[in-house]
Amino acid sequence: MRPIAYTVPGAAAQVGVSVDTIRRAIKTGALSAKWSGGYDDEAERGKGKQLIKASDLEAWVDGLDDA
């Protein structure tokens, strides 16, 4: 059974890229992520973990340029 979501390091390992690549994709909006913990206050968000749905990760990979 595959996970329904990955942490940033888990997503990077799953697709074979660096953590920085995943973080850049999130920052630019190319990859969607959600914060665990449900923090409403922007300042509190850093206390949770970013989670990436498996389906979003797969869609991001599908959208990359062909080699």
Secondary structure, 3 states (H helix, E strand, C coil): CCCCEEEHHHHHHHHCCCHHHHHHHHHHCCCCCEECCCCCCHHHHHHCCEEEEHHHHHHHHHCCCCC
